[in-house]
Amino acid sequence: MLVKYVGSLSIILLITISNSNGIEAQSQAASRKNDELATRLLKNVVLEGQLWNLLGRLALDYDIPVGLEISPDELKSNRYRVELREGTVADLMGQIISQNDRYNWLIEDGVVNVFPRDKYRDAFLAELLTVQIRSFAVAKNSDCWGLQNDLVRTPEIKAVIDARGMQASSADFSGFYIPQLGRSFSLKVSDITLKALLNRIITESPLARTWLISTEGSSRTVNLRVSARQQ
């Protein structure tokens, strides 16, 4: 019996060590990916506009995944203007954030995440981004507008929206082009937060590069948008 017990214990230890090594390797790879994005060299960047427009252009024109959580006070902010003759993504983000003390930024999951500092943050959005989604799938040939609608209709997200007396804005067609996620792009995930899912979509999709989330207090509406480059 003792021999069997020792043998079983050895197997458990081997599995534990193997899993631990795998997690450590994944963590190191993620850290390396974040560092590479922060130090990516940019040249002759000139951007101007409201924060969401400026970051949208940065993401789409320079192929930099960006996630933006809007502060309820953002409409009080002035237009931003940045010029960078040569520098890194971190240098550019430092310029942008220095123009508004409501925000901070970090690179997470290979995405430049821009978010309000605690005292300027919408508690509802902070909660919504941490909601754990049991399962979610993106089929091939999906578009950004369909994705947005599917996300706010997931049972976990919808439950929080309904519980707070909010409503989700719908993505309606207006124009000649519906932004796509990529013909061959598909994704199937489980047990993931909304924020992590959004980050994953804009890093793995060949076209999607930004996500944005905000609220409109007067209409008690939450807006969730994903933007993509044209094919």
SEMAR-186154 format. One record per residue (C-alpha): x, y, z. Coordinates in Angstrom, 3 decimals, always signed. Layout:
REM SEMAR-186154
<r u="X" v="Y" w="Z"/>
...
This chain:
REM SEMAR-186154
<r u="+0.000" v="+0.000" w="+0.000"/>
<r u="+2.867" v="+2.346" w="+0.861"/>
<r u="+4.493" v="+1.727" w="-2.518"/>
<r u="+1.248" v="+2.516" w="-4.311"/>
<r u="+0.813" v="+5.683" w="-2.252"/>
<r u="+4.343" v="+6.892" w="-2.972"/>
<r u="+3.866" v="+6.145" w="-6.660"/>
<r u="+0.620" v="+8.106" w="-6.785"/>
<r u="+2.212" v="+10.998" w="-4.914"/>
<r u="+5.092" v="+11.087" w="-7.398"/>
<r u="+2.675" v="+11.314" w="-10.312"/>
<r u="+0.774" v="+14.157" w="-8.624"/>
<r u="+4.021" v="+16.028" w="-7.991"/>
<r u="+5.116" v="+15.604" w="-11.599"/>
<r u="+1.766" v="+16.900" w="-12.895"/>
<r u="+1.907" v="+19.867" w="-10.492"/>
<r u="+5.448" v="+20.767" w="-11.533"/>
<r u="+4.554" v="+20.422" w="-15.207"/>
<r u="+1.490" v="+22.657" w="-14.829"/>
<r u="+3.509" v="+25.191" w="-12.856"/>
<r u="+6.184" v="+25.325" w="-15.538"/>
<r u="+3.517" v="+25.752" w="-18.219"/>
<r u="+1.881" v="+28.661" w="-16.384"/>
<r u="+5.249" v="+30.321" w="-15.812"/>
<r u="+6.138" v="+29.991" w="-19.503"/>
<r u="+2.801" v="+31.522" w="-20.517"/>
<r u="+3.336" v="+34.394" w="-18.076"/>
<r u="+6.808" v="+35.068" w="-19.444"/>
<r u="+5.515" v="+34.997" w="-23.034"/>
<r u="+2.738" v="+37.464" w="-22.151"/>
<r u="+5.197" v="+39.774" w="-20.409"/>
<r u="+7.517" v="+39.643" w="-23.410"/>
<r u="+4.616" v="+40.482" w="-25.756"/>
<r u="+3.652" v="+43.477" w="-23.626"/>
<r u="+7.248" v="+44.730" w="-23.536"/>
<r u="+7.566" v="+44.409" w="-27.322"/>
<r u="+4.458" v="+46.544" w="-27.823"/>
<r u="+5.601" v="+49.182" w="-25.322"/>
<r u="+8.976" v="+49.532" w="-27.051"/>
<r u="+7.693" v="+49.373" w="-30.641"/>
<r u="+9.228" v="+52.236" w="-32.603"/>
<r u="+6.938" v="+54.859" w="-34.173"/>
<r u="+7.902" v="+57.686" w="-36.529"/>
<r u="+6.256" v="+60.921" w="-37.649"/>
<r u="+3.036" v="+60.497" w="-35.685"/>
<r u="+0.645" v="+63.448" w="-35.628"/>
<r u="-2.766" v="+62.887" w="-34.046"/>
<r u="-5.474" v="+65.306" w="-32.968"/>
<r u="-9.057" v="+65.056" w="-31.731"/>
<r u="-11.199" v="+63.766" w="-28.908"/>
<r u="-9.671" v="+60.862" w="-27.022"/>
<r u="-11.729" v="+58.129" w="-28.699"/>
<r u="-11.021" v="+59.497" w="-32.186"/>
<r u="-7.332" v="+59.969" w="-31.522"/>
<r u="-6.845" v="+56.472" w="-30.093"/>
<r u="-8.966" v="+54.991" w="-32.868"/>
<r u="-6.681" v="+56.490" w="-35.497"/>
<r u="-3.618" v="+55.307" w="-33.590"/>
<r u="-4.976" v="+51.764" w="-33.496"/>
<r u="-6.120" v="+51.542" w="-37.105"/>
<r u="-3.332" v="+53.525" w="-38.791"/>
<r u="-0.431" v="+52.028" w="-36.817"/>
<r u="-1.823" v="+48.550" w="-36.149"/>
<r u="-1.787" v="+48.918" w="-32.359"/>
<r u="-4.557" v="+47.143" w="-30.376"/>
<r u="-6.251" v="+49.685" w="-28.074"/>
<r u="-8.995" v="+49.244" w="-25.486"/>
<r u="-10.641" v="+52.371" w="-24.077"/>
<r u="-12.919" v="+52.790" w="-21.074"/>
<r u="-14.445" v="+56.264" w="-21.186"/>
<r u="-14.801" v="+58.422" w="-18.073"/>
<r u="-18.251" v="+59.964" w="-17.494"/>
<r u="-16.423" v="+63.326" w="-17.337"/>
<r u="-14.739" v="+62.924" w="-20.717"/>
<r u="-17.016" v="+65.436" w="-22.456"/>
<r u="-15.465" v="+68.105" w="-20.244"/>
<r u="-12.055" v="+67.416" w="-21.754"/>
<r u="-10.354" v="+69.447" w="-24.428"/>
<r u="-9.175" v="+68.065" w="-27.740"/>
<r u="-5.881" v="+66.231" w="-27.642"/>
<r u="-2.909" v="+66.814" w="-29.916"/>
<r u="+0.275" v="+64.749" w="-30.005"/>
<r u="+3.334" v="+64.843" w="-32.227"/>
<r u="+6.070" v="+62.264" w="-32.126"/>
<r u="+8.906" v="+62.485" w="-34.627"/>
<r u="+10.455" v="+59.267" w="-33.370"/>
<r u="+9.798" v="+57.269" w="-30.228"/>
<r u="+8.083" v="+54.261" w="-28.734"/>
<r u="+4.455" v="+53.405" w="-28.103"/>
<r u="+5.164" v="+54.100" w="-24.419"/>
<r u="+6.527" v="+57.568" w="-25.303"/>
<r u="+3.407" v="+58.379" w="-27.312"/>
<r u="+1.014" v="+57.141" w="-24.637"/>
<r u="+2.886" v="+59.234" w="-22.080"/>
<r u="+2.223" v="+62.305" w="-24.223"/>
<r u="-1.471" v="+61.501" w="-24.569"/>
<r u="-2.110" v="+60.757" w="-20.896"/>
<r u="-0.159" v="+63.833" w="-19.738"/>
<r u="-2.892" v="+65.983" w="-21.323"/>
<r u="-5.651" v="+64.641" w="-19.047"/>
<r u="-5.150" v="+63.612" w="-15.429"/>
<r u="-8.422" v="+61.641" w="-15.464"/>
<r u="-6.755" v="+58.708" w="-17.233"/>
<r u="-4.047" v="+56.117" w="-16.853"/>
<r u="-2.808" v="+53.420" w="-19.217"/>
<r u="-1.068" v="+50.067" w="-19.221"/>
<r u="-0.338" v="+47.298" w="-21.676"/>
<r u="-2.213" v="+44.122" w="-20.792"/>
<r u="-2.762" v="+40.988" w="-22.897"/>
<r u="-0.843" v="+42.678" w="-25.715"/>
<r u="-3.306" v="+45.600" w="-25.753"/>
<r u="-2.873" v="+49.257" w="-24.828"/>
<r u="-5.631" v="+49.659" w="-22.239"/>
<r u="-6.648" v="+53.244" w="-21.405"/>
<r u="-8.945" v="+53.705" w="-18.419"/>
<r u="-10.063" v="+56.360" w="-15.909"/>
<r u="-8.300" v="+56.728" w="-12.597"/>
<r u="-10.401" v="+55.474" w="-9.694"/>
<r u="-12.122" v="+58.745" w="-8.741"/>
<r u="-13.140" v="+59.425" w="-12.352"/>
<r u="-14.288" v="+55.906" w="-13.118"/>
<r u="-17.875" v="+54.753" w="-13.710"/>
<r u="-18.529" v="+52.033" w="-11.114"/>
<r u="-20.951" v="+50.292" w="-13.452"/>
<r u="-18.366" v="+49.982" w="-16.246"/>
<r u="-15.734" v="+48.808" w="-13.788"/>
<r u="-18.098" v="+46.047" w="-12.700"/>
<r u="-19.161" v="+45.154" w="-16.236"/>
<r u="-15.597" v="+44.671" w="-17.497"/>
<r u="-14.895" v="+42.142" w="-14.734"/>
<r u="-18.011" v="+40.034" w="-15.343"/>
<r u="-17.055" v="+36.394" w="-15.875"/>
<r u="-18.567" v="+34.976" w="-19.062"/>
<r u="-19.138" v="+31.225" w="-18.982"/>
<r u="-18.772" v="+30.682" w="-22.734"/>
<r u="-18.653" v="+32.726" w="-25.911"/>
<r u="-18.016" v="+31.957" w="-29.562"/>
<r u="-17.271" v="+34.033" w="-32.643"/>
<r u="-18.062" v="+32.312" w="-35.937"/>
<r u="-16.126" v="+32.818" w="-39.154"/>
<r u="-17.221" v="+35.745" w="-41.344"/>
<r u="-18.554" v="+37.652" w="-38.329"/>
<r u="-18.737" v="+41.457" w="-38.338"/>
<r u="-18.074" v="+43.945" w="-35.553"/>
<r u="-21.695" v="+45.019" w="-35.195"/>
<r u="-22.956" v="+41.488" w="-34.793"/>
<r u="-20.198" v="+40.843" w="-32.242"/>
<r u="-21.201" v="+43.891" w="-30.209"/>
<r u="-24.824" v="+42.810" w="-30.066"/>
<r u="-23.878" v="+39.230" w="-29.153"/>
<r u="-21.638" v="+40.406" w="-26.310"/>
<r u="-24.290" v="+42.507" w="-24.557"/>
<r u="-26.789" v="+39.676" w="-24.947"/>
<r u="-24.691" v="+37.076" w="-23.150"/>
<r u="-26.598" v="+35.979" w="-20.017"/>
<r u="-23.905" v="+37.231" w="-17.636"/>
<r u="-23.541" v="+40.677" w="-19.218"/>
<r u="-27.278" v="+41.142" w="-19.724"/>
<r u="-27.948" v="+40.228" w="-16.084"/>
<r u="-25.675" v="+43.029" w="-14.828"/>
<r u="-27.096" v="+45.555" w="-17.311"/>
<r u="-30.676" v="+44.712" w="-16.288"/>
<r u="-29.862" v="+44.671" w="-12.569"/>
<r u="-28.484" v="+48.221" w="-12.759"/>
<r u="-31.464" v="+49.524" w="-14.717"/>
<r u="-29.345" v="+50.168" w="-17.794"/>
<r u="-29.907" v="+49.295" w="-21.438"/>
<r u="-27.475" v="+48.383" w="-24.191"/>
<r u="-27.281" v="+50.448" w="-27.342"/>
<r u="-27.614" v="+48.398" w="-30.515"/>
<r u="-25.288" v="+48.562" w="-33.494"/>
<r u="-27.448" v="+49.546" w="-36.439"/>
<r u="-26.425" v="+49.624" w="-40.069"/>
<r u="-25.672" v="+53.076" w="-41.455"/>
<r u="-23.345" v="+53.306" w="-44.410"/>
<r u="-21.936" v="+51.172" w="-47.167"/>
<r u="-19.429" v="+49.155" w="-45.165"/>
<r u="-19.914" v="+46.966" w="-42.096"/>
<r u="-16.553" v="+46.441" w="-40.364"/>
<r u="-15.488" v="+42.798" w="-40.390"/>
<r u="-13.491" v="+40.638" w="-37.975"/>
<r u="-11.842" v="+38.565" w="-40.709"/>
<r u="-13.134" v="+35.863" w="-43.044"/>
<r u="-11.242" v="+33.031" w="-41.353"/>
<r u="-11.250" v="+34.424" w="-37.827"/>
<r u="-13.167" v="+32.438" w="-35.228"/>
<r u="-12.904" v="+32.133" w="-31.487"/>
<r u="-14.314" v="+29.945" w="-28.756"/>
<r u="-13.618" v="+30.746" w="-25.092"/>
<r u="-14.898" v="+29.885" w="-21.639"/>
<r u="-14.642" v="+31.353" w="-18.137"/>
<r u="-13.259" v="+34.717" w="-19.227"/>
<r u="-13.934" v="+38.301" w="-18.162"/>
<r u="-15.459" v="+40.747" w="-20.619"/>
<r u="-12.289" v="+42.838" w="-20.644"/>
<r u="-10.025" v="+39.842" w="-21.285"/>
<r u="-12.361" v="+38.677" w="-24.060"/>
<r u="-12.324" v="+42.084" w="-25.757"/>
<r u="-8.539" v="+42.214" w="-25.509"/>
<r u="-8.265" v="+38.765" w="-26.995"/>
<r u="-10.556" v="+39.597" w="-29.914"/>
<r u="-8.595" v="+42.672" w="-30.994"/>
<r u="-5.241" v="+40.890" w="-30.750"/>
<r u="-6.274" v="+37.689" w="-32.532"/>
<r u="-8.579" v="+39.137" w="-35.190"/>
<r u="-6.613" v="+40.199" w="-38.300"/>
<r u="-8.786" v="+43.324" w="-38.657"/>
<r u="-10.309" v="+44.402" w="-35.322"/>
<r u="-8.017" v="+46.787" w="-33.448"/>
<r u="-10.059" v="+48.756" w="-30.916"/>
<r u="-12.741" v="+48.321" w="-28.314"/>
<r u="-14.508" v="+51.127" w="-26.497"/>
<r u="-16.998" v="+51.096" w="-23.651"/>
<r u="-18.905" v="+54.063" w="-22.227"/>
<r u="-22.218" v="+55.092" w="-20.692"/>
<r u="-24.733" v="+57.822" w="-21.430"/>
<r u="-26.171" v="+58.918" w="-18.119"/>
<r u="-29.248" v="+60.702" w="-19.418"/>
<r u="-30.511" v="+57.632" w="-21.285"/>
<r u="-28.923" v="+55.084" w="-18.910"/>
<r u="-27.339" v="+53.393" w="-21.915"/>
<r u="-24.113" v="+51.423" w="-22.140"/>
<r u="-22.204" v="+51.592" w="-25.415"/>
<r u="-19.839" v="+48.821" w="-26.456"/>
<r u="-18.015" v="+49.241" w="-29.761"/>
<r u="-15.396" v="+47.252" w="-31.658"/>
<r u="-13.677" v="+48.859" w="-34.652"/>
<r u="-11.680" v="+47.256" w="-37.440"/>
<r u="-9.581" v="+48.096" w="-40.454"/>
<r u="-11.088" v="+47.591" w="-43.888"/>
<r u="-10.196" v="+44.357" w="-45.651"/>
